[in-house]
Amino acid sequence: MWRIAAAASRGLLSSRGATPNLMPDRSIPSRFEGIAGGLATLRFARGLQAAVDPRIDRLASAGSTFSSAASSPEIAAEVVGSLGLASSSIAHKAREFSEGIRHYGRCYWELSKARLSMLVVATSGAGFVLGSSSSIDLAGLCCTCAGTMMVAASANSLNQVFERQNDAKMKRTRQRPLPSGRIGVPHAAMWASSVGLAGTILLAWKANYLAAGLAASNLVLYAFVYTPLKQIHPINTWVGAVVGAIPPLLGWAAASGEVSLNSMILPAALYYWQIPHFMALAYLCRDDYITGGFRMFTLADASGQRTALVSLRNCLYLLPLGFLAYDWGLTSKWFALESTLVTMGISIGALLFVRDRSSKNARRMFHGSLIYLPVFMSGLLLHRLPNEQNETMAEPTRNDEVLTETEIVASEGSSSSSSYKKRKCRTQTGPPIAYASVAPFPFLPAPMYFPSDS
C-alpha cells in the first residue's frame, strides 16, 4: 500500500512541478523495505506540508465561506442576489447615461435650429470660396464653417430663451425644448453662451479678427435687436434680413481678410431673397403669429396686398445681381444669364401672389424661394473667378506696395488699350452709376405699424 501511495504522491508532485524525489530506492534490500518505506512516507509528508503551507490561510477562508453557503441556502441566495443587483445597477446606470446623452443632444439640436444653422454655414462657406484665390484653404474653410455653426447655434438658442413664453402660445413652436419643459432656462442660456464664445474664439484664432467681429456683431444683432423687435414693430423682418446677409460677408472676410465691393453680391442676394421668403411664411402663419404676440408685417395688412407688393419688389431687386457679379469680375458671363432666369422664376411666383392673394400662391412663392437660393449659390460657385485682389496680396511686390495703374500698363506693354479698359472696369473700386440705385439696400420707406387700439 505504501508503494501505491508513494507512486501517487510522486505523480502529483511531478505534475505540479515538485522536484523532491519521494519514491523509495529500489536498490534497498528487501529486509530494509519497511524502514525505507517509513522514511519515504515521512519525506512525502514534509514536502507536502512545505508546498501547501503558504496557501493554508486562504484555502481555509474560502473553504469556510463555501461551507457556510453550502450549509445555509439563504446565505447562498443572498450572495447570488447581491451579484445580480450589482450587475443590474450597472446596466441601469449605463442606460440612464445613454438616454441622457440622447435627450440633451436632441434638445441642443432643436435649440440650435440645426437646419437653419446649416443654411447659414452654407452661405458662409460660399462666401469663403468666393473670397479665395485660385487655391482654397480647406483647413480655413472647415474652421470658418465650424465657427459660424457655433455662433449661429448660440444666436438661435438665445432667441428661444427670450421667446419661450411666446413659443408656448403657438402651435408651431410649443413643443420646443423650453416651452415643453424638456430643458431649463439656465441650462439653455449656459449652452448658448458657451457655444457662442467658443465659435467667436475659433474664428479669431483660425481666421482673423474681422471675421470674428462680424460673427459677434451678428450674434448681438440677432439675439438682442431682432428678437425683441419681433414683439414691437414689423421692421424686424428687414433687420432679420440684414442678419441673414452677414454670414457670406463673414466667409469672404475669413478668406481674404477684407471686405470689398464684389463681396456684396451674395449678401445682397440673401438680403433681397429673405423678404419674399419671410413674407410668404408670415402670411401662411399670420394667425399663429398673432396668437404668439409677434408684430409681423402681415398683422397690419389683413388683405395681404402690401405683403404681396413688398415681396414682388424685392424679387425684382434680385434681377441685376447676376450682371453685377459679371461686371465686377466675380463670375463669368454665363452666370448673368442663369441668374436672370432663376430670378424670373421667383418673380413670377410673387406676381401670381399679387394677383391672387391666396394661401396656395403664398405657399408656391415660399417653395420657389427655397429653390432659388441653392441654385443661385451653386451658379456663383460654378462660374466664379478667382479673387484677383486676394491673389495680388499673396504675390510679393516691390517695397510691399500694390502696383499702381501706371505700373500695370507698363508691365503689360504689349496689351491693347481695349483690354486695359476692360480690366480697369472689372477691378474698379466704386459701383457703376447705372447700378447706384440698388446700393445700399432700398427697403425704405420702412413699413409703418399702427396699433389696433389707436
Phi, psi and omega in degrees: 000320181295331178293320180295317179296320179295319179295318178296320179295320179295320177295321179295315181291322178294325178290334178266005179087015180286140183260334184295140179267106183262359181282145178290149179282121184288350178280352180290137179298159185294332182289343178256013183296323181294317180293316180298319179298319178296317178298317180298320179296320178296317178297321178298317180296317179295317178297320178295320178295318179296326181284325187265338189305317180297341185254007186296316183297313181294320179295322180294319179296314179296320180296319179296322179296311181293325179293320178293320177294322180290324182283337181234105179299332180294319179295319178298318179294324179294320178296313180295322180294320178297321177296320178294321178295322179296316180294319179292326177295319178297316179297322179294317178297319179296321179293319177297321180296314180294322177294323177295320178299314180295320182297307182290328175298318178293321178296316178296322179299315182285323177298322182283351188048064193303323181294316177295321179296324178292328174295319176298318178297320179298318179292323177293318177296321177297320176297324178296315180295317180295328180275357181273162175278202181295333176255135183254130178281101184293322178296317177296323178297315180296317179294321178295317179294320179294315178297320178296321179298317181292318179293320178295320177297321178296315181297316179294324178292317177296324177302318180286330176297316182285334185252020185298323180288323177290321179296329180293341181269346186256138179298324185289338188233000186290344179265010176292163187304318184285311178297326180279352178080015180285344178210149183275159180296314178300321178297314180295320179294321178295318177299313182297317182294316183292317183288326177293317178295319180296319179295319179295318178296320179297318179293320178293327183280312187264340179250262177197171183290333178295314178296318179296321178295320177296321179294315180295318179294324178291323176298314179295318181297320182285313187280325189248355176240303182296316184299310178291331179296335180298336179258005185241311190209147179295350177297350181301329180295320179288324175294319176297328177294323176297318178301317180289340181274346184283323183306315177295330175293324176299313179297319178298315180296324178294327181277319187253344181079010181207170175239116183244180183295313183288353174284353183272355184296304181294318174302320178296318178298318179293322180297308182292326182294324185292333182296303177296328180298310181283331177294319177296318179295319180294326179290319181291327184249027188296322179293321179293321178294323177296318178298322181282349178086024180263133183268077179275166183298328182288347182294322179261017182225075184297324181283337182083003183292311180295323178299316180293320180293320177297321179296314180296319181299317181286333172294321178292330177295340180283342187299315184281356186294325177296319178291325176295319180298322178286318184294328181268008175078021180273325182224175174279173185291338181295331180294327179300318179291313182296319179297321179296319181294314182289330177289325176298325179297311180290330178291324177296320176298320178293323179295321176296324178292327177293317182289323182224100185275077180243163179296329179295314179289326176295318177293326177294319177294323179296314178294325176296324178292327178293329179279325186299312189298309179296327178292318180296313181293323177297319177296320177300315182288325181290321185255014184293151172249146181303146179290106184295325180294323178293321178293322178296321178292329182283333182279141177288135178237164180294129177059023178057034179242151178284141181295142177277171180297324179297318179292324178296316179297318180295322181287337181268000177011299188275356182284151182279163180291328179294321178296321179294318179297321179295318179296319180295322180291323184283343184241022182289159185262359179229155182289148175299150181299326181296336183253011183295339183286346182255008177220124005282185188297121186271065176266355177282150005287147182292147180294140181263138178242127179244120179302149183293337182275356181274000000 
